[in-house]
Amino acid sequence: MSGYKVIIGHTKVISLIKSEEDRVKFAQELEQKSDHLHILHAQGFIDIDCGSGYEMSIKALACIRLEDMVEFYV
């Protein structure tokens, strides 16, 4: 369906953007920059799972306002 996006969670963004072998290195790089996971905008879907339910320093509770797609992180 053209023009639609599905918003998903439950699958962490890091699991979709990095192979299992590269996840630890990527997480360490984010941690060194005092950064966190960010919402993933992909073709056909948006993943808002930034690991808030896990004990990892790069986690964030991600929210997206649907009216204008502005992202918020806690």
VMD Tcl script that draws the C-alpha trace (Angstrom):
set ca {
  {0.00 0.00 0.00}
  {1.64 3.16 -1.16}
  {1.72 6.17 1.11}
  {1.32 4.24 4.37}
  {3.81 3.49 7.13}
  {3.44 0.92 9.87}
  {4.77 1.87 13.30}
  {6.38 -1.05 15.09}
  {8.04 -1.76 18.41}
  {9.16 -4.89 20.25}
  {12.13 -5.34 17.88}
  {14.95 -3.06 18.97}
  {16.27 -0.67 16.34}
  {19.80 -1.99 16.87}
  {18.59 -5.47 15.85}
  {17.40 -4.10 12.50}
  {20.36 -1.89 11.63}
  {23.32 -4.00 12.79}
  {24.28 -7.64 12.50}
  {24.60 -9.58 15.72}
  {28.39 -9.38 15.45}
  {28.37 -5.58 15.09}
  {25.86 -4.71 17.83}
  {28.29 -4.59 20.74}
  {30.75 -2.37 18.88}
  {27.95 -0.05 17.73}
  {26.56 0.16 21.29}
  {30.04 0.98 22.65}
  {30.46 3.73 20.05}
  {27.11 5.28 21.01}
  {28.01 5.03 24.68}
  {31.34 6.79 24.12}
  {29.47 9.66 22.45}
  {26.90 9.74 25.30}
  {24.27 8.99 22.65}
  {21.35 6.57 22.55}
  {19.36 4.59 20.01}
  {17.12 6.64 17.73}
  {13.84 5.94 15.96}
  {14.38 4.12 12.66}
  {12.56 5.47 9.62}
  {12.62 2.75 6.96}
  {10.73 2.16 3.75}
  {7.21 1.17 4.77}
  {7.71 1.24 8.54}
  {8.99 3.18 11.55}
  {10.57 1.32 14.49}
  {10.23 3.18 17.79}
  {11.83 0.50 20.02}
  {14.97 2.14 21.38}
  {15.57 -0.46 24.07}
  {13.88 1.26 27.03}
  {12.97 -2.11 28.56}
  {16.57 -3.32 28.63}
  {19.49 -2.66 30.96}
  {21.76 -0.93 28.47}
  {23.25 2.54 28.64}
  {22.17 3.43 25.10}
  {18.48 2.85 25.76}
  {15.82 5.54 25.43}
  {12.07 5.75 25.66}
  {11.16 6.98 22.19}
  {7.93 8.72 21.28}
  {6.79 10.14 17.98}
  {4.05 12.73 17.55}
  {2.02 11.52 14.58}
  {0.71 14.93 13.48}
  {4.18 16.19 12.50}
  {6.49 13.19 13.17}
  {8.52 15.09 15.78}
  {10.55 12.68 17.92}
  {10.94 12.82 21.70}
  {13.33 10.81 23.87}
  {13.42 10.24 27.63}
}
mol new
graphics top color blue
foreach p $ca { graphics top sphere $p radius 0.5 }
foreach p [lrange $ca 0 end-1] q [lrange $ca 1 end] { graphics top cylinder $p $q radius 0.2 }
display resetview
